[in-house]
Amino acid sequence: MAMRSIGSLTISFGLVAIPVKLYTATQSGNAISFNLLHKGCGSRLKQQYVCQKDGQVVERDDMVKGYEFTKDQYVQFSNEEIKAMEEIGTHSIDIAEFVPIESIDPVYFDKTYYLAPDKGGAKPYGLLNEALKDTKRCAVARWAARGKSYLVALRPVGDVLTMQQLHFATEVRAATEVEVAKPDVKAQELKLAKQLIEQQTADTFDPTAYVDDVRARVEAAIQKKVEGQEISVAEGPVESGGKVIDLMEALRASLTKTETAKANVSKLGPRKAPKRVEQADKPARKASKR
C-alpha cells in the first residue's frame, strides 16, 4: 500500500523554493494498547477529572490551564493567551546552514519524516538531493507546525530526502552529568573485548534481522483470546543475585558462545519475522493507553 501524504511544505533553498509532500517514516503509532474496562461487566471506563480540594468531578468547560511556578502555586492561562504564544505554522522548511551529518550526535535525533517532490518540484528536489550526497552534508533548518518551532535536518537516503526532527540543545542533557568512575582496564582484558567486538561485527546494519518478539507474543495472545482460547501464563525467570565474576573468564566464555551461535545461525539460515495478525481479525486498538 502506497504511503499517504500528511501535508504539503516548501523547502527554502537560497532563493529556490521546492514544494514537497510530507510522509511519516515510522509506525510507532501502531503500538498495541489496552483499554481499561469494568471487571464486572466488561464495559469501557470513562475518564473523569476530580478536584483534589473538594472531591467534585470537574467538567471540561470549568477547566483552565496553569503553570506551577513553585510548590502548589500556579498561574493560570486562558486558551486565547496560550494560542497567542504559539508559533504560527508557515508550511516552510527554512534552511539555515549545511553541516557534515556525522557532526550531529545521534542523541539529538527525534522523529523522522520522508519528503517527496510535489507538483513542479522534481528538478530542484533532485538537485538538492544530489548536492547533499556529493558534498556529504545535511541541511539544518527550521520548521513551524502545530504551534511549535522545530529544528530539523534534511539528509539524503538514496533518492529520497528525509527530514530528521532534532532536539534543541536545552532538551539534551550532557553526558558529563552521569558520574562514571575511570576503571583500571588491563591490556589482556581490552584485547579480548576487541576480539569479541570483531567477532560480532557486521559490514552494515540490517534492521530486518531484528524482530519485536514482545509484540508477536501479545498479538498471538490477543488472537487466542478473540477465538475463545485460554492462554497459559509462564513463570518469569528467577532473579539471580549479583555475583562477582571473573572478567577474563566471562570474555573468554562470550567468545566461545558467540562462535557457537554464529555456527548455528549459518546452518539454519536467516531468521524470518513472524507473520502478523491481520487487522481485521484483531479487536479494535485505536484508543490511547490509559
Disulfide bonds with the S-S distance in Angstrom:
none
